């Protein structure tokens, strides 16, 4: 099997504290990485790199793990430009806008939906995202939710059933009946195509009892829980996430001290989605509070057409550093190893022997430039499963 070395890396982020400077980033200066097949087999100082079949000179650029975007909503049609424009003119965000996308998604063909997913994934890949999760949630019928998951599964293994996004417009007068549908025929049709189950636990969507019933039913079918929690206000979502050992509680904008303590003492990751706050002018999540308490934090895009229409993890890193109290090191870790933790993955989000060879070469000498130079396209190359899939130049 061919071996390839990336050499003369100015600063290599491994996310292994046993390496390099001993920090959580495991930073190695003047470093090299050796790839064999789709795996990393060696990391260390460039001068000590073993002989390989091929070598690629990073020319003093920084290398980081590929971003792990653990929260997105990519199976949809249409956009909500008018809603965004109205909101930026003073209208408050509410979950009701999802219905617009539901109507457009139901009307779209399978090919149209799949093409949209591919388009946004290619956009994300160019910006360094090598692992991503995506959800259903814009169909809200048995047939439309199942086809959304089938389409998503063509593009990623990290597929989430979100039939409980909002109560379907078809059941506006019978929310209990919709919960029965989600936990019965819809779950039966969707479970074979998904790894995760999610619920929007929020006023205007599903309350704590409904969310518990939905997630418990999903777990009985072999799907692991994740939760949209505490985005629009205080509520039971975070506590429910911890109770059910959810992989992540996502948004976490409005937290009590008890919520923070519960997250810090659990395996549930607090996934923060600053693109949503940016696009809705909502209060920023307090990442500093969570980190200081000892909670594991992930950063993701929440890419969706209504409340966070961005696929850019670097943009979210810049927001987290500027407005959420994170250091550049913490934000990068949360967008890589933190995202991997939110997906309960040990093979991505790091550059260490045995990990999948997903890495990003930055056109900068340090990962700090992701926050230092916001909005600048710093991704020079992207390697995914050991193959260079994005390059700033041919060859």
N, C-alpha and C positions, 0 to 999 in steps of 0.2 A: 504494500500500500504506500502511495506517495506521501512523503513528508514535506511540509512547507514551513519555513521560518519567516516570521515578521520581525525584522531587526531594526535597531536604531530607533526604538520607541522612546520619546522623551520622558513620558510618564505613563506607566501601565496601571490601570485600576483593576485589581483582581477580585476585590470583595472577599478576600481571604486574610483575616488578621494575623495568620501565622506566617504570612509572607511580607517581604519588603519592610515598610516602616512600622508594622505592627498595629496600625490603625484599622478601623473597620473596613476601610477601602483597600487595605493591603497594598499600598502604593509602592511600585518598584520604579526607580529612576534608571534611565538609559537601559531599557529592558528589551527582551525578545519573547516571542511566543512561538511554540512549535505546534503545528496542527498535523494530525494524521487521520485521514478519512474525514469524519464529521466531528472529531473530538480534539480537544486540547490535550497534549501529552507532556508539555513542559512549559514552564515559565521561569524567568530569572533575568539576571543581568545579561545584556547583549554580548558582552565579551566572553561569557561562559556558555553560550548557546551551542548545542551539539550540532554535528554535521547533518545536513538535510538534503533532500533531492532538489528542492527549489528554495529560493530566498526572495523575499519582497522587502525592499528598503522603505521603512516608514518615514525616513528623512526628518527625524526630529519631531514628529507629530505625536500627540497623545492617543492612547487606545483605551477604550472603555468597553464593558460588556454591552451587548445589544440590549436595548430597552425592552422591558416586559410590561406591556400595557394590559393590565388585568381587568379593565372595565371599559367596554364599548358597546354600542348599539348600532351595528352596521347593516343589518338586514332591513332596509326601508326604501321607500320611493318618495320622490318629491323633496321639497325643502320648506322651511318656514320663515322665509325672508321677511314677509310682511309682519309676522308675529315678532320677530327680532326687532324690526324697525319700530313697531309700536311700543315694545317694552323699553327700548332705548329712549323713547319719547315720554316715558313715565308710567307705563302700565306694568303692574306687578306680575311676576311669573306665577303660574299655577299649573297643576298637573293636567288641566283640561286641554291644553294645547296638543297633547299626545293624540287626541282623537283625529286631528287633521292628518297626521302621518298614518294613522290606522287606515283611514279611507284611501289614501294614495297607495299604500302598500297592498291592500286587498285588491286594488284594481290593476296592479302591475303583474307582468308575466314572470315566470321563474327566471327566464333569461335576463330580463331587465334587473331583477333583484340581484342575481349572481354577478352581473356586470358591475353593479354599484359596489358590491362588497369588494370585488377585485380592484376596482378603481381606488377605493379608500385605503385598501391594504397596500397597494403599490405606493400611494402617497405617503403612508406611514413608514414603509420600508425605506424610502429615500431619506427619511428623517431619522433613521436608526432603530426603528422598532422591528425586532426579530421574533418576538413571541407576543401573541395577543389573544385575548378572550373576547367573545362577542355573544350577544343575546338575541333571543326572539323578543316578542312583546309588542309588535306593531301589527299583529294579525288578529289575536283575541277571539278566534274561532278554532275549533279542533283542527280543521283542515289547514288554515292559514298559519297557525303556530307550528304544526308539524312540518309544513313545507319550508318555513323559515329556518328551522333547525337542520333540515336536510341540506339546505343551501349553505348554511354556515359551516356545516361539517365537511363540505368540499374544500374549505379554506383553512380550517384550524381544528385541532383536537380539543381546544378549550371552548366548549359550546355550553351555553346556559339557557335553560328553559325559564322564560319570564312571562308566562301566561298571566301572571298576577302583576302586570304593569299598572293598569288601571282596571276598574270594572268595565267590561265591554259595553259600548253603547247599546248593544242588543239586550243587555240586562240592566239597563239604567234603573228600572223600578224593582229589581230583584237581585240585589248584591249577594244575598245568601245563595241564590240559585247559581250565580256565576262562580262562587267559591266551590260549590258542589261540582260544577263542570270542570273547573281547573284541577280539582283533586281526584276527579273520576275519569271520564272519557278523554279529556285533553291530556292529562298526565299519562294515561295508557298509551296514547298515540305519540307522545313526545319523548318519553323516557328513553326509548332505544337510540335516540339521536343526540343525547346530551350527556354531559358529565355533571353539570351543576343545576341547581334550582334556586331561583331568586324571587324576591317579592318586594314591591314598593310599599314599605310599611310607613305610612304617612297619612295625615289627615287629608281627606279627599281621595285616598286610594284604598289601602287596607289597614285595619286596626290590628292591635297586637294579637287578639284571639284568632282573627282570620289568618294572619301571617303565620302563626304557630301551626294552625291546621294545615296550611298549604305546604310549609316546609317539612313538617312531620310526614305528610303523605309522600312527598318527594323522596325523603330519606328512606322510607319503606320500599321505594322502587329503585333504590341504589344511587340516587342523585344526592350530592353533598350540598348543604345549604350555603348561600351567600345572601346578603340582605342590603337593600337600599335603606339606610337608617339615618334618622335625625338630620335630614337635609333642610327641611322647611321650618322645623321647630323641634322643641323637646318632645320626646315620645319614647315608646317602649322598644324601638328597634335594636339599639345597641345591647340592651340587657337580654333581649331575645336571641340575638346573635351569639352571645357568650353562652347562654343556657343551652343552645343547640349545637355548640361547637362549630359554628359557621366559619368557613375559611376566612371570610372578611365581612366587615361592616363598612359599607361604602357611603361616602359623603361625610358623616360625622361632623357636621357644622355646628350643631347645637347640642352640647354635652354638659351633663351635670358632673360633679366630682365623683359620684358613684359610677357613672358611665366610664369615666377615664380610668378609675381604679379597676373596674371590671375588665376593661381591655388590657390593662397593664398586667393583670394576673392570669391572662388566658392566652391561648394560641391564636385567637381571632385577630386578624390584621385590621388596623384602621386604614382604609384606603381613602385618600383625600383626592378630590377632583377639582382643582382650582379653575379649570376651564368653565365649569358651571357657575362658579361665583363671578368670574369675569364677565360671562355672558348674561348674567341676570342681575348684576350689581347687588348681590347678596353679601352678607358678612362673610369674611374669610374664615375657614377653619383654623383653629389655633394649634398648629403642628407643634409649636414649642411646648405647649402644655402636655401634649401626648408623649412627646419624646422625653421630656424631663421626668414623667411618671414611669417610664420604662416600657411603654407600648411600642409594638412594631408598627411602623408606618409605611404604607405604599403610596406612590404617586401615579395617577393614571389620567387619561384624557377625558373619559366619559364621552367619547365622540358620538354624537347623535344630532339629528337635524333641528332639535328644538332648543336645548339649553346649553349645549357645548359643542359647537360644530367645528372642532379642531381635531386633527390627527397628530398634532405635534407635541411629543413628550418634551423636547427642549423648551418649548414655550411654557409648558406647565412647570418645568424646573425653575425657569426664570421667575414665574409668578410666586412659586413657593418660597424662593429665597427673598424676593422683594416684599411680599405681603403676608407670609405665613410664619415667619420666624425661624425658617430653616437655614442652616449653613449650606454653602455649595456642596460640601461633602455629603451631608445628610440627604439633600435633595437627590443627588445622583444615586446614592445607595438605595433610596426609597423607590426610584424609578427603574431600578435593575433588580437587585437582590430582594428589595421589599415587594415588588410585583411578583417575583418568583414565590415568595412566602405566601402571598395572597392566593396563589394558584397551587400551593403546596407542592412546589417543584424544587428539586435540588440540582437539576441538570442544566438550568439556565440562570441568567442573572449574575454570573461570575465567570472569571477566566482562570480556571485552575485545572490541573490534570484530571481528566475524566469528565469534565463539563462539556456540553455541546459547544462547538466552535462557532459561537455567535459573538461577533465583536464589531465595534465601530471605530474607524480611524478618523479622528477629528483634525480639521485643518487649523490646529491650534496646539500650543505646547502643553496645555493643561486642561483638564476637565472643567476647571473653574470658569473658563471662557463661555461655557453654556449659559451661565447666569451673567457673567461680566459683559457679554456681547449679545444681549437679547435680540431676537429677530433676525440674526445673521445666519445664513445657511452654512454651518460649520462642518457638516458631515462630508468627509472626503471619500471614504469607502465604507461599505457594509459587507461583512462576511456572515453568511448564514449556513449552518451545518457544514462548515469548512470550505464553502465556495464563495468567491467574491461575486456578490449579486448586485452591488451598486458601486460604480467607480466614477470618479470625476473626469476620467479620461479613458479612452479605449485601451485595451490590452491588459 
